[in-house]
Each structure stands twice: as structure tokens, then as C-alpha cells.
Amino acid sequence: MPKVLIYITAKIIWQFLFYNTDYYENRAHVHVGKRDTQDLCKIWLEPDTELAKKGDLTDSQVKEVLEIVENHKDQLMQQWQNFKAGNKITIIRIKH
């Protein structure tokens, strides 16, 4: 489960990651949750940013995560391309 982005706010540290089995999916997406989240949120990155699965997140958390994804979509897509190509993933860390 490679982490691809860690987004740190005053209240929450969001972790964005890919599952190893995601390699077999063609549509780019990312899984998101807080530390120790059991059921992660899944967000499609293409063709448009949209929620695939809410997971354990509240509606306001989903809104926040979708905004983060939209603001960092280019970086996440680059990470997805590296992942699919079998290249090394360097975790992006952002403090907000």
C-alpha cells in the first residue's frame, strides 16, 4: 500500500494511498483516510474528480478531501502514472 501524499492540517493528517491491487485497475483513483481509518474513501481522478466510495468519512470530510484532490490532481495523476509504470513513489508531504 504505497502512500502517495500526506496532507497535514491543524486537525487531521490525511493519508492518500494506492492499494497494490490497484495496479490492475485502469481508471486512476486514490484511497484516502486518517490514521487508523478502517474503511477508506475512494476517489476517482479521471475523467473527473468524483467520489467512488465514502468509507468512514463524514460528509464534511468527504468535501474537504475532494477539494484537496482537486487542488493536487496533477501531482496525484503523476503518482498514479509512476505507480502503474512500476516506478518508485516518493511521498508528497503538504502542510496546510
Secondary structure by P-SEA (a helix, b strand, c coil): ccccbbbbccccbbbbbbccccccccccccccccccccbbbbbbccccccccccccccaaaaaaaaaaaaaaaaaaaaaaaaaaaccbbbbbbbcc
